[in-house]
Amino acid sequence: MSEQSREQARELLLTQMSPAKLAQMQWAEIALEGDDHEPDLGFMARLLVQATMPHSNPGPSATLWSRQNGNLGVVMQAGAGMVKGRLQPLGLPYGSIPRLLLAWVTTEAVRTRSRDLELGRSLAEFMDKLDLNRAGGCRGDITRLRDQMRRLFGATITASYEHGKRGTADARFLIADKTMLFWDKRHPDQAGLWHSTVTLSEPFYNEIIRRPVPLDIDTLRALSRSPLALDLYMWLSYRACYLKRGTTVPWGVLEMQFGADYTRSRDFKAKFIKALAKIQHIYPAAAEPTEAGLVLKPGPTHIPRRLPTPEDNPPKIGG
């Protein structure tokens, strides 16, 4: 069999794999590469690395979501829009898809230096950028992608920072000023009549291009079935960028930042340690769980500091 035939057979096999099996295979490939793995540079908004979105659906009645990280507090408020002929709340973004969307949006904004981002002339093209499958139905990636896009791009963010006794700083902004989505989910390969686009709000655009967190896109793809693992990988990458000396982050603080979906602290701790172990197979972050909390030590960043900002084709993110 020729090299081209083997590659075609591999691509066919990948399209037939479930998203969970595909992510597991990608994780194993990167872990086996170890130090030989060449990172694919991407970025994530620093604010939403420090304070994260819901891991699971908070329910139709939930319109506000808050997270705290030290002196930083972030509140996300759901937007509203037309759904099946009725104006109604869109709900809060949750799960892996909005995290992957934000990473793609941030990477594109950094790459193009533009608030106006083109999503692709067809749903299939955009899903390929995110490495999502094209299944429809209530549990398919097509349905979830469209739903999570409207939730994410319709949301408003409030960030509040307390400077001890010196005062506070508050900022409020929309994620997007405008979205234009022209896709037919029944025919994902059919190009739309217009280009589908999202126009980021100027405050959010300025926030995400001001010192974004560098990430490895292949790692995001490999971890994409676990929102907690995605959040933890992004946060460890962020902390590695500036950590100068060892520190211990208590479990209570970690739970306030990452653990809103867990009713029992011991369940959160167990899931956290499991996610950390999976990440450290790919990125040997200098982090060790102890009884007191997570011990962080200065160590190498996952993305070497010498890598330039991407200027070529937009990356693929997801799994």
C-alpha positions as protocol buffer text, in pm:
chain_id: "A"
residue {
  index: 1
  type: MET
  ca { x: 0 y: 0 z: 0 }
}
residue {
  index: 2
  type: SER
  ca { x: 136 y: 342 z: -95 }
}
residue {
  index: 3
  type: GLU
  ca { x: 196 y: 618 z: 159 }
}
residue {
  index: 4
  type: GLN
  ca { x: -94 y: 814 z: 10 }
}
residue {
  index: 5
  type: SER
  ca { x: -328 y: 513 z: 37 }
}
residue {
  index: 6
  type: ARG
  ca { x: -230 y: 456 z: 401 }
}
residue {
  index: 7
  type: GLU
  ca { x: -298 y: 821 z: 482 }
}
residue {
  index: 8
  type: GLN
  ca { x: -639 y: 804 z: 308 }
}
residue {
  index: 9
  type: ALA
  ca { x: -725 y: 488 z: 501 }
}
residue {
  index: 10
  type: ARG
  ca { x: -623 y: 655 z: 828 }
}
residue {
  index: 11
  type: GLU
  ca { x: -838 y: 962 z: 752 }
}
residue {
  index: 12
  type: LEU
  ca { x: -1137 y: 736 z: 679 }
}
residue {
  index: 13
  type: LEU
  ca { x: -1085 y: 549 z: 1006 }
}
residue {
  index: 14
  type: LEU
  ca { x: -1068 y: 875 z: 1200 }
}
residue {
  index: 15
  type: THR
  ca { x: -1399 y: 998 z: 1057 }
}
residue {
  index: 16
  type: GLN
  ca { x: -1566 y: 678 z: 1179 }
}
residue {
  index: 17
  type: MET
  ca { x: -1435 y: 701 z: 1537 }
}
residue {
  index: 18
  type: SER
  ca { x: -1642 y: 846 z: 1818 }
}
residue {
  index: 19
  type: PRO
  ca { x: -1523 y: 1184 z: 1954 }
}
residue {
  index: 20
  type: ALA
  ca { x: -1425 y: 1024 z: 2285 }
}
residue {
  index: 21
  type: LYS
  ca { x: -1215 y: 752 z: 2114 }
}
residue {
  index: 22
  type: LEU
  ca { x: -1057 y: 1009 z: 1884 }
}
residue {
  index: 23
  type: ALA
  ca { x: -957 y: 1234 z: 2175 }
}
residue {
  index: 24
  type: GLN
  ca { x: -817 y: 932 z: 2362 }
}
residue {
  index: 25
  type: MET
  ca { x: -607 y: 833 z: 2060 }
}
residue {
  index: 26
  type: GLN
  ca { x: -478 y: 1190 z: 2015 }
}
residue {
  index: 27
  type: TRP
  ca { x: -387 y: 1209 z: 2384 }
}
residue {
  index: 28
  type: ALA
  ca { x: -193 y: 880 z: 2356 }
}
residue {
  index: 29
  type: GLU
  ca { x: -7 y: 998 z: 2044 }
}
residue {
  index: 30
  type: ILE
  ca { x: 110 y: 1321 z: 2210 }
}
residue {
  index: 31
  type: ALA
  ca { x: 204 y: 1140 z: 2532 }
}
residue {
  index: 32
  type: LEU
  ca { x: 416 y: 889 z: 2336 }
}
residue {
  index: 33
  type: GLU
  ca { x: 592 y: 1169 z: 2148 }
}
residue {
  index: 34
  type: GLY
  ca { x: 703 y: 1321 z: 2479 }
}
residue {
  index: 35
  type: ASP
  ca { x: 979 y: 1578 z: 2432 }
}
residue {
  index: 36
  type: ASP
  ca { x: 972 y: 1522 z: 2053 }
}
residue {
  index: 37
  type: HIS
  ca { x: 622 y: 1672 z: 2024 }
}
residue {
  index: 38
  type: GLU
  ca { x: 625 y: 1999 z: 1827 }
}
residue {
  index: 39
  type: PRO
  ca { x: 367 y: 2235 z: 1980 }
}
residue {
  index: 40
  type: ASP
  ca { x: 105 y: 2397 z: 1756 }
}
residue {
  index: 41
  type: LEU
  ca { x: 77 y: 2751 z: 1889 }
}
residue {
  index: 42
  type: GLY
  ca { x: -260 y: 2884 z: 1998 }
}
residue {
  index: 43
  type: PHE
  ca { x: -390 y: 3127 z: 2259 }
}
residue {
  index: 44
  type: MET
  ca { x: -661 y: 3168 z: 2521 }
}
residue {
  index: 45
  type: ALA
  ca { x: -810 y: 3478 z: 2684 }
}
residue {
  index: 46
  type: ARG
  ca { x: -627 y: 3528 z: 3015 }
}
residue {
  index: 47
  type: LEU
  ca { x: -940 y: 3645 z: 3200 }
}
residue {
  index: 48
  type: LEU
  ca { x: -1130 y: 3323 z: 3123 }
}
residue {
  index: 49
  type: VAL
  ca { x: -831 y: 3110 z: 3223 }
}
residue {
  index: 50
  type: GLN
  ca { x: -834 y: 3269 z: 3568 }
}
residue {
  index: 51
  type: ALA
  ca { x: -1212 y: 3229 z: 3608 }
}
residue {
  index: 52
  type: THR
  ca { x: -1390 y: 2953 z: 3418 }
}
residue {
  index: 53
  type: MET
  ca { x: -1732 y: 2868 z: 3270 }
}
residue {
  index: 54
  type: PRO
  ca { x: -1968 y: 2590 z: 3385 }
}
residue {
  index: 55
  type: HIS
  ca { x: -1855 y: 2234 z: 3315 }
}
residue {
  index: 56
  type: SER
  ca { x: -2210 y: 2100 z: 3279 }
}
residue {
  index: 57
  type: ASN
  ca { x: -2549 y: 2250 z: 3196 }
}
residue {
  index: 58
  type: PRO
  ca { x: -2653 y: 2475 z: 3488 }
}
residue {
  index: 59
  type: GLY
  ca { x: -3016 y: 2449 z: 3377 }
}
residue {
  index: 60
  type: PRO
  ca { x: -3258 y: 2666 z: 3176 }
}
residue {
  index: 61
  type: SER
  ca { x: -3333 y: 2897 z: 3469 }
}
residue {
  index: 62
  type: ALA
  ca { x: -2965 y: 2984 z: 3530 }
}
residue {
  index: 63
  type: THR
  ca { x: -2880 y: 3321 z: 3377 }
}
residue {
  index: 64
  type: LEU
  ca { x: -2585 y: 3423 z: 3599 }
}
residue {
  index: 65
  type: TRP
  ca { x: -2258 y: 3240 z: 3667 }
}
residue {
  index: 66
  type: SER
  ca { x: -1983 y: 3361 z: 3898 }
}
residue {
  index: 67
  type: ARG
  ca { x: -1630 y: 3243 z: 3975 }
}
residue {
  index: 68
  type: GLN
  ca { x: -1365 y: 3383 z: 4208 }
}
residue {
  index: 69
  type: ASN
  ca { x: -987 y: 3356 z: 4188 }
}
residue {
  index: 70
  type: GLY
  ca { x: -823 y: 3542 z: 4476 }
}
residue {
  index: 71
  type: ASN
  ca { x: -903 y: 3911 z: 4438 }
}
residue {
  index: 72
  type: LEU
  ca { x: -1056 y: 3858 z: 4093 }
}
residue {
  index: 73
  type: GLY
  ca { x: -1427 y: 3790 z: 4049 }
}
residue {
  index: 74
  type: VAL
  ca { x: -1594 y: 3718 z: 3715 }
}
residue {
  index: 75
  type: VAL
  ca { x: -1967 y: 3705 z: 3644 }
}
residue {
  index: 76
  type: MET
  ca { x: -2112 y: 3581 z: 3315 }
}
residue {
  index: 77
  type: GLN
  ca { x: -2470 y: 3675 z: 3226 }
}
residue {
  index: 78
  type: ALA
  ca { x: -2671 y: 3491 z: 2961 }
}
residue {
  index: 79
  type: GLY
  ca { x: -2806 y: 3682 z: 2663 }
}
residue {
  index: 80
  type: ALA
  ca { x: -3138 y: 3653 z: 2483 }
}
residue {
  index: 81
  type: GLY
  ca { x: -3236 y: 3589 z: 2123 }
}
residue {
  index: 82
  type: MET
  ca { x: -3493 y: 3451 z: 1884 }
}
residue {
  index: 83
  type: VAL
  ca { x: -3536 y: 3073 z: 1911 }
}
residue {
  index: 84
  type: LYS
  ca { x: -3805 y: 2902 z: 1700 }
}
residue {
  index: 85
  type: GLY
  ca { x: -4002 y: 3222 z: 1659 }
}
residue {
  index: 86
  type: ARG
  ca { x: -3982 y: 3333 z: 2022 }
}
residue {
  index: 87
  type: LEU
  ca { x: -3755 y: 3576 z: 2206 }
}
residue {
  index: 88
  type: GLN
  ca { x: -3612 y: 3389 z: 2503 }
}
residue {
  index: 89
  type: PRO
  ca { x: -3296 y: 3351 z: 2715 }
}
residue {
  index: 90
  type: LEU
  ca { x: -3018 y: 3170 z: 2531 }
}
residue {
  index: 91
  type: GLY
  ca { x: -2869 y: 3017 z: 2846 }
}
residue {
  index: 92
  type: LEU
  ca { x: -2513 y: 3009 z: 2975 }
}
residue {
  index: 93
  type: PRO
  ca { x: -2230 y: 2846 z: 2776 }
}
residue {
  index: 94
  type: TYR
  ca { x: -2103 y: 2521 z: 2929 }
}
residue {
  index: 95
  type: GLY
  ca { x: -1884 y: 2221 z: 2858 }
}
residue {
  index: 96
  type: SER
  ca { x: -1589 y: 2178 z: 2624 }
}
residue {
  index: 97
  type: ILE
  ca { x: -1726 y: 2343 z: 2310 }
}
residue {
  index: 98
  type: PRO
  ca { x: -1731 y: 2708 z: 2431 }
}
residue {
  index: 99
  type: ARG
  ca { x: -1379 y: 2662 z: 2570 }
}
residue {
  index: 100
  type: LEU
  ca { x: -1258 y: 2539 z: 2231 }
}
residue {
  index: 101
  type: LEU
  ca { x: -1448 y: 2821 z: 2060 }
}
residue {
  index: 102
  type: LEU
  ca { x: -1282 y: 3079 z: 2284 }
}
residue {
  index: 103
  type: ALA
  ca { x: -939 y: 2932 z: 2216 }
}
residue {
  index: 104
  type: TRP
  ca { x: -1007 y: 2945 z: 1841 }
}
residue {
  index: 105
  type: VAL
  ca { x: -1146 y: 3300 z: 1863 }
}
residue {
  index: 106
  type: THR
  ca { x: -849 y: 3420 z: 2071 }
}
residue {
  index: 107
  type: THR
  ca { x: -599 y: 3255 z: 1837 }
}
residue {
  index: 108
  type: GLU
  ca { x: -769 y: 3407 z: 1532 }
}
residue {
  index: 109
  type: ALA
  ca { x: -784 y: 3753 z: 1690 }
}
residue {
  index: 110
  type: VAL
  ca { x: -413 y: 3737 z: 1778 }
}
residue {
  index: 111
  type: ARG
  ca { x: -326 y: 3606 z: 1432 }
}
residue {
  index: 112
  type: THR
  ca { x: -533 y: 3852 z: 1228 }
}
residue {
  index: 113
  type: ARG
  ca { x: -531 y: 4150 z: 1468 }
}
residue {
  index: 114
  type: SER
  ca { x: -894 y: 4202 z: 1375 }
}
residue {
  index: 115
  type: ARG
  ca { x: -1226 y: 4205 z: 1563 }
}
residue {
  index: 116
  type: ASP
  ca { x: -1404 y: 4064 z: 1257 }
}
residue {
  index: 117
  type: LEU
  ca { x: -1354 y: 3688 z: 1236 }
}
residue {
  index: 118
  type: GLU
  ca { x: -1476 y: 3473 z: 950 }
}
residue {
  index: 119
  type: LEU
  ca { x: -1614 y: 3140 z: 1066 }
}
residue {
  index: 120
  type: GLY
  ca { x: -1611 y: 2964 z: 731 }
}
residue {
  index: 121
  type: ARG
  ca { x: -1861 y: 2959 z: 444 }
}
residue {
  index: 122
  type: SER
  ca { x: -2012 y: 2631 z: 561 }
}
residue {
  index: 123
  type: LEU
  ca { x: -2075 y: 2461 z: 891 }
}
residue {
  index: 124
  type: ALA
  ca { x: -1856 y: 2170 z: 784 }
}
residue {
  index: 125
  type: GLU
  ca { x: -1561 y: 2401 z: 720 }
}
residue {
  index: 126
  type: PHE
  ca { x: -1593 y: 2563 z: 1061 }
}
residue {
  index: 127
  type: MET
  ca { x: -1640 y: 2229 z: 1239 }
}
residue {
  index: 128
  type: ASP
  ca { x: -1324 y: 2106 z: 1067 }
}
residue {
  index: 129
  type: LYS
  ca { x: -1137 y: 2401 z: 1219 }
}
residue {
  index: 130
  type: LEU
  ca { x: -1256 y: 2287 z: 1561 }
}
residue {
  index: 131
  type: ASP
  ca { x: -1205 y: 1917 z: 1479 }
}
residue {
  index: 132
  type: LEU
  ca { x: -1566 y: 1835 z: 1569 }
}
residue {
  index: 133
  type: ASN
  ca { x: -1768 y: 1560 z: 1403 }
}
residue {
  index: 134
  type: ARG
  ca { x: -2062 y: 1645 z: 1181 }
}
residue {
  index: 135
  type: ALA
  ca { x: -2330 y: 1437 z: 1350 }
}
residue {
  index: 136
  type: GLY
  ca { x: -2668 y: 1601 z: 1401 }
}
residue {
  index: 137
  type: GLY
  ca { x: -2949 y: 1518 z: 1643 }
}
residue {
  index: 138
  type: CYS
  ca { x: -2990 y: 1627 z: 2003 }
}
residue {
  index: 139
  type: ARG
  ca { x: -2646 y: 1492 z: 2105 }
}
residue {
  index: 140
  type: GLY
  ca { x: -2455 y: 1562 z: 1784 }
}
residue {
  index: 141
  type: ASP
  ca { x: -2170 y: 1811 z: 1760 }
}
residue {
  index: 142
  type: ILE
  ca { x: -2356 y: 2018 z: 1497 }
}
residue {
  index: 143
  type: THR
  ca { x: -2648 y: 2083 z: 1731 }
}
residue {
  index: 144
  type: ARG
  ca { x: -2425 y: 2149 z: 2033 }
}
residue {
  index: 145
  type: LEU
  ca { x: -2192 y: 2378 z: 1837 }
}
residue {
  index: 146
  type: ARG
  ca { x: -2471 y: 2605 z: 1712 }
}
residue {
  index: 147
  type: ASP
  ca { x: -2632 y: 2617 z: 2058 }
}
residue {
  index: 148
  type: GLN
  ca { x: -2305 y: 2691 z: 2240 }
}
residue {
  index: 149
  type: MET
  ca { x: -2203 y: 2956 z: 1985 }
}
residue {
  index: 150
  type: ARG
  ca { x: -2521 y: 3153 z: 2050 }
}
residue {
  index: 151
  type: ARG
  ca { x: -2482 y: 3113 z: 2426 }
}
residue {
  index: 152
  type: LEU
  ca { x: -2117 y: 3221 z: 2423 }
}
residue {
  index: 153
  type: PHE
  ca { x: -2139 y: 3511 z: 2178 }
}
residue {
  index: 154
  type: GLY
  ca { x: -2456 y: 3642 z: 2343 }
}
residue {
  index: 155
  type: ALA
  ca { x: -2310 y: 3652 z: 2695 }
}
residue {
  index: 156
  type: THR
  ca { x: -2199 y: 3957 z: 2893 }
}
residue {
  index: 157
  type: ILE
  ca { x: -1896 y: 3942 z: 3126 }
}
residue {
  index: 158
  type: THR
  ca { x: -1835 y: 4147 z: 3439 }
}
residue {
  index: 159
  type: ALA
  ca { x: -1484 y: 4140 z: 3585 }
}
residue {
  index: 160
  type: SER
  ca { x: -1417 y: 4286 z: 3930 }
}
residue {
  index: 161
  type: TYR
  ca { x: -1076 y: 4324 z: 4092 }
}
residue {
  index: 162
  type: GLU
  ca { x: -1013 y: 4437 z: 4448 }
}
residue {
  index: 163
  type: HIS
  ca { x: -686 y: 4621 z: 4522 }
}
residue {
  index: 164
  type: GLY
  ca { x: -693 y: 4565 z: 4896 }
}
residue {
  index: 165
  type: LYS
  ca { x: -756 y: 4896 z: 5072 }
}
residue {
  index: 166
  type: ARG
  ca { x: -668 y: 5098 z: 4764 }
}
residue {
  index: 167
  type: GLY
  ca { x: -999 y: 5041 z: 4583 }
}
residue {
  index: 168
  type: THR
  ca { x: -1164 y: 4829 z: 4317 }
}
residue {
  index: 169
  type: ALA
  ca { x: -1169 y: 4805 z: 3938 }
}
residue {
  index: 170
  type: ASP
  ca { x: -1477 y: 4684 z: 3750 }
}
residue {
  index: 171
  type: ALA
  ca { x: -1529 y: 4623 z: 3378 }
}
residue {
  index: 172
  type: ARG
  ca { x: -1833 y: 4499 z: 3184 }
}
residue {
  index: 173
  type: PHE
  ca { x: -1837 y: 4393 z: 2822 }
}
residue {
  index: 174
  type: LEU
  ca { x: -2014 y: 4184 z: 2564 }
}
residue {
  index: 175
  type: ILE
  ca { x: -1816 y: 3903 z: 2404 }
}
residue {
  index: 176
  type: ALA
  ca { x: -1948 y: 3990 z: 2056 }
}
residue {
  index: 177
  type: ASP
  ca { x: -2109 y: 4300 z: 1910 }
}
residue {
  index: 178
  type: LYS
  ca { x: -2257 y: 4107 z: 1619 }
}
residue {
  index: 179
  type: THR
  ca { x: -2287 y: 3752 z: 1487 }
}
residue {
  index: 180
  type: MET
  ca { x: -2400 y: 3652 z: 1139 }
}
residue {
  index: 181
  type: LEU
  ca { x: -2464 y: 3277 z: 1116 }
}
residue {
  index: 182
  type: PHE
  ca { x: -2585 y: 3137 z: 782 }
}
residue {
  index: 183
  type: TRP
  ca { x: -2559 y: 2759 z: 796 }
}
residue {
  index: 184
  type: ASP
  ca { x: -2793 y: 2474 z: 721 }
}
residue {
  index: 185
  type: LYS
  ca { x: -2737 y: 2200 z: 980 }
}
residue {
  index: 186
  type: ARG
  ca { x: -2918 y: 1950 z: 756 }
}
residue {
  index: 187
  type: HIS
  ca { x: -2654 y: 2005 z: 485 }
}
residue {
  index: 188
  type: PRO
  ca { x: -2330 y: 2092 z: 666 }
}
residue {
  index: 189
  type: ASP
  ca { x: -2117 y: 2066 z: 347 }
}
residue {
  index: 190
  type: GLN
  ca { x: -2329 y: 2317 z: 156 }
}
residue {
  index: 191
  type: ALA
  ca { x: -2181 y: 2668 z: 149 }
}
residue {
  index: 192
  type: GLY
  ca { x: -2402 y: 2949 z: 273 }
}
residue {
  index: 193
  type: LEU
  ca { x: -2507 y: 3250 z: 67 }
}
residue {
  index: 194
  type: TRP
  ca { x: -2305 y: 3480 z: 292 }
}
residue {
  index: 195
  type: HIS
  ca { x: -1990 y: 3444 z: 496 }
}
residue {
  index: 196
  type: SER
  ca { x: -2070 y: 3359 z: 858 }
}
residue {
  index: 197
  type: THR
  ca { x: -1886 y: 3598 z: 1088 }
}
residue {
  index: 198
  type: VAL
  ca { x: -1854 y: 3715 z: 1446 }
}
residue {
  index: 199
  type: THR
  ca { x: -1754 y: 4069 z: 1537 }
}
residue {
  index: 200
  type: LEU
  ca { x: -1594 y: 4078 z: 1881 }
}
residue {
  index: 201
  type: SER
  ca { x: -1675 y: 4371 z: 2105 }
}
residue {
  index: 202
  type: GLU
  ca { x: -1385 y: 4617 z: 2126 }
}
residue {
  index: 203
  type: PRO
  ca { x: -1337 y: 4575 z: 2505 }
}
residue {
  index: 204
  type: PHE
  ca { x: -1334 y: 4194 z: 2477 }
}
residue {
  index: 205
  type: TYR
  ca { x: -1101 y: 4207 z: 2176 }
}
residue {
  index: 206
  type: ASN
  ca { x: -861 y: 4433 z: 2366 }
}
residue {
  index: 207
  type: GLU
  ca { x: -879 y: 4198 z: 2667 }
}
residue {
  index: 208
  type: ILE
  ca { x: -795 y: 3883 z: 2470 }
}
residue {
  index: 209
  type: ILE
  ca { x: -505 y: 4026 z: 2266 }
}
residue {
  index: 210
  type: ARG
  ca { x: -349 y: 4189 z: 2573 }
}
residue {
  index: 211
  type: ARG
  ca { x: -113 y: 3920 z: 2701 }
}
residue {
  index: 212
  type: PRO
  ca { x: -310 y: 3609 z: 2593 }
}
residue {
  index: 213
  type: VAL
  ca { x: -204 y: 3273 z: 2737 }
}
residue {
  index: 214
  type: PRO
  ca { x: 0 y: 3062 z: 2488 }
}
residue {
  index: 215
  type: LEU
  ca { x: -120 y: 2702 z: 2452 }
}
residue {
  index: 216
  type: ASP
  ca { x: -56 y: 2389 z: 2249 }
}
residue {
  index: 217
  type: ILE
  ca { x: -357 y: 2330 z: 2025 }
}
residue {
  index: 218
  type: ASP
  ca { x: -283 y: 1957 z: 1990 }
}
residue {
  index: 219
  type: THR
  ca { x: -311 y: 1929 z: 2369 }
}
residue {
  index: 220
  type: LEU
  ca { x: -647 y: 2108 z: 2369 }
}
residue {
  index: 221
  type: ARG
  ca { x: -768 y: 1862 z: 2108 }
}
residue {
  index: 222
  type: ALA
  ca { x: -647 y: 1565 z: 2312 }
}
residue {
  index: 223
  type: LEU
  ca { x: -814 y: 1693 z: 2633 }
}
residue {
  index: 224
  type: SER
  ca { x: -1130 y: 1815 z: 2465 }
}
residue {
  index: 225
  type: ARG
  ca { x: -1368 y: 1561 z: 2622 }
}
residue {
  index: 226
  type: SER
  ca { x: -1304 y: 1699 z: 2972 }
}
residue {
  index: 227
  type: PRO
  ca { x: -1385 y: 2065 z: 3054 }
}
residue {
  index: 228
  type: LEU
  ca { x: -1200 y: 2030 z: 3386 }
}
residue {
  index: 229
  type: ALA
  ca { x: -885 y: 1901 z: 3214 }
}
residue {
  index: 230
  type: LEU
  ca { x: -904 y: 2188 z: 2962 }
}
residue {
  index: 231
  type: ASP
  ca { x: -941 y: 2445 z: 3239 }
}
residue {
  index: 232
  type: LEU
  ca { x: -657 y: 2297 z: 3442 }
}
residue {
  index: 233
  type: TYR
  ca { x: -420 y: 2274 z: 3145 }
}
residue {
  index: 234
  type: MET
  ca { x: -487 y: 2637 z: 3052 }
}
residue {
  index: 235
  type: TRP
  ca { x: -442 y: 2753 z: 3411 }
}
residue {
  index: 236
  type: LEU
  ca { x: -116 y: 2560 z: 3460 }
}
residue {
  index: 237
  type: SER
  ca { x: 14 y: 2709 z: 3134 }
}
residue {
  index: 238
  type: TYR
  ca { x: -82 y: 3056 z: 3258 }
}
residue {
  index: 239
  type: ARG
  ca { x: 83 y: 3009 z: 3600 }
}
residue {
  index: 240
  type: ALA
  ca { x: 403 y: 2874 z: 3440 }
}
residue {
  index: 241
  type: CYS
  ca { x: 440 y: 3200 z: 3246 }
}
residue {
  index: 242
  type: TYR
  ca { x: 507 y: 3409 z: 3555 }
}
residue {
  index: 243
  type: LEU
  ca { x: 568 y: 3182 z: 3859 }
}
residue {
  index: 244
  type: LYS
  ca { x: 904 y: 3274 z: 4016 }
}
residue {
  index: 245
  type: ARG
  ca { x: 894 y: 3067 z: 4337 }
}
residue {
  index: 246
  type: GLY
  ca { x: 707 y: 2773 z: 4482 }
}
residue {
  index: 247
  type: THR
  ca { x: 358 y: 2818 z: 4622 }
}
residue {
  index: 248
  type: THR
  ca { x: 74 y: 2602 z: 4754 }
}
residue {
  index: 249
  type: VAL
  ca { x: -280 y: 2668 z: 4632 }
}
residue {
  index: 250
  type: PRO
  ca { x: -524 y: 2532 z: 4896 }
}
residue {
  index: 251
  type: TRP
  ca { x: -796 y: 2288 z: 4790 }
}
residue {
  index: 252
  type: GLY
  ca { x: -1064 y: 2533 z: 4899 }
}
residue {
  index: 253
  type: VAL
  ca { x: -928 y: 2799 z: 4663 }
}
residue {
  index: 254
  type: LEU
  ca { x: -904 y: 2548 z: 4378 }
}
residue {
  index: 255
  type: GLU
  ca { x: -1262 y: 2440 z: 4438 }
}
residue {
  index: 256
  type: MET
  ca { x: -1384 y: 2801 z: 4424 }
}
residue {
  index: 257
  type: GLN
  ca { x: -1215 y: 2839 z: 4086 }
}
residue {
  index: 258
  type: PHE
  ca { x: -1276 y: 2498 z: 3924 }
}
residue {
  index: 259
  type: GLY
  ca { x: -1523 y: 2301 z: 4133 }
}
residue {
  index: 260
  type: ALA
  ca { x: -1867 y: 2457 z: 4103 }
}
residue {
  index: 261
  type: ASP
  ca { x: -2011 y: 2140 z: 3946 }
}
residue {
  index: 262
  type: TYR
  ca { x: -1927 y: 1923 z: 4248 }
}
residue {
  index: 263
  type: THR
  ca { x: -2142 y: 1900 z: 4561 }
}
residue {
  index: 264
  type: ARG
  ca { x: -1875 y: 1720 z: 4767 }
}
residue {
  index: 265
  type: SER
  ca { x: -1521 y: 1848 z: 4805 }
}
residue {
  index: 266
  type: ARG
  ca { x: -1373 y: 1497 z: 4800 }
}
residue {
  index: 267
  type: ASP
  ca { x: -1533 y: 1431 z: 4460 }
}
residue {
  index: 268
  type: PHE
  ca { x: -1382 y: 1748 z: 4321 }
}
residue {
  index: 269
  type: LYS
  ca { x: -1040 y: 1660 z: 4464 }
}
residue {
  index: 270
  type: ALA
  ca { x: -1048 y: 1312 z: 4309 }
}
residue {
  index: 271
  type: LYS
  ca { x: -1151 y: 1446 z: 3966 }
}
residue {
  index: 272
  type: PHE
  ca { x: -891 y: 1722 z: 3988 }
}
residue {
  index: 273
  type: ILE
  ca { x: -607 y: 1478 z: 4062 }
}
residue {
  index: 274
  type: LYS
  ca { x: -720 y: 1250 z: 3780 }
}
residue {
  index: 275
  type: ALA
  ca { x: -728 y: 1541 z: 3532 }
}
residue {
  index: 276
  type: LEU
  ca { x: -383 y: 1657 z: 3650 }
}
residue {
  index: 277
  type: ALA
  ca { x: -234 y: 1312 z: 3593 }
}
residue {
  index: 278
  type: LYS
  ca { x: -372 y: 1305 z: 3239 }
}
residue {
  index: 279
  type: ILE
  ca { x: -226 y: 1648 z: 3164 }
}
residue {
  index: 280
  type: GLN
  ca { x: 116 y: 1558 z: 3305 }
}
residue {
  index: 281
  type: HIS
  ca { x: 147 y: 1270 z: 3058 }
}
residue {
  index: 282
  type: ILE
  ca { x: 153 y: 1541 z: 2788 }
}
residue {
  index: 283
  type: TYR
  ca { x: 286 y: 1847 z: 2969 }
}
residue {
  index: 284
  type: PRO
  ca { x: 503 y: 1770 z: 3275 }
}
residue {
  index: 285
  type: ALA
  ca { x: 384 y: 2074 z: 3467 }
}
residue {
  index: 286
  type: ALA
  ca { x: 567 y: 2135 z: 3795 }
}
residue {
  index: 287
  type: ALA
  ca { x: 257 y: 2067 z: 4007 }
}
residue {
  index: 288
  type: GLU
  ca { x: 205 y: 1813 z: 4286 }
}
residue {
  index: 289
  type: PRO
  ca { x: -115 y: 1745 z: 4481 }
}
residue {
  index: 290
  type: THR
  ca { x: -72 y: 1723 z: 4860 }
}
residue {
  index: 291
  type: GLU
  ca { x: -305 y: 1715 z: 5160 }
}
residue {
  index: 292
  type: ALA
  ca { x: -278 y: 2094 z: 5188 }
}
residue {
  index: 293
  type: GLY
  ca { x: -344 y: 2169 z: 4822 }
}
residue {
  index: 294
  type: LEU
  ca { x: -164 y: 2187 z: 4489 }
}
residue {
  index: 295
  type: VAL
  ca { x: 208 y: 2266 z: 4515 }
}
residue {
  index: 296
  type: LEU
  ca { x: 328 y: 2470 z: 4215 }
}
residue {
  index: 297
  type: LYS
  ca { x: 697 y: 2519 z: 4138 }
}
residue {
  index: 298
  type: PRO
  ca { x: 870 y: 2726 z: 3870 }
}
residue {
  index: 299
  type: GLY
  ca { x: 919 y: 2521 z: 3556 }
}
residue {
  index: 300
  type: PRO
  ca { x: 926 y: 2538 z: 3178 }
}
residue {
  index: 301
  type: THR
  ca { x: 625 y: 2669 z: 2992 }
}
residue {
  index: 302
  type: HIS
  ca { x: 454 y: 2422 z: 2760 }
}
residue {
  index: 303
  type: ILE
  ca { x: 505 y: 2659 z: 2467 }
}
residue {
  index: 304
  type: PRO
  ca { x: 872 y: 2764 z: 2437 }
}
residue {
  index: 305
  type: ARG
  ca { x: 899 y: 3140 z: 2472 }
}
residue {
  index: 306
  type: ARG
  ca { x: 1094 y: 3166 z: 2148 }
}
residue {
  index: 307
  type: LEU
  ca { x: 798 y: 3053 z: 1933 }
}
residue {
  index: 308
  type: PRO
  ca { x: 652 y: 3336 z: 1719 }
}
residue {
  index: 309
  type: THR
  ca { x: 287 y: 3433 z: 1689 }
}
residue {
  index: 310
  type: PRO
  ca { x: 117 y: 3220 z: 1419 }
}
residue {
  index: 311
  type: GLU
  ca { x: 89 y: 3392 z: 1082 }
}
residue {
  index: 312
  type: ASP
  ca { x: -6 y: 3103 z: 858 }
}
residue {
  index: 313
  type: ASN
  ca { x: -328 y: 2905 z: 824 }
}
residue {
  index: 314
  type: PRO
  ca { x: -575 y: 2912 z: 1114 }
}
residue {
  index: 315
  type: PRO
  ca { x: -524 y: 2619 z: 1351 }
}
residue {
  index: 316
  type: LYS
  ca { x: -761 y: 2329 z: 1419 }
}
residue {
  index: 317
  type: ILE
  ca { x: -883 y: 2297 z: 1775 }
}
residue {
  index: 318
  type: GLY
  ca { x: -1104 y: 2039 z: 1939 }
}
residue {
  index: 319
  type: GLY
  ca { x: -1186 y: 1675 z: 1962 }
}
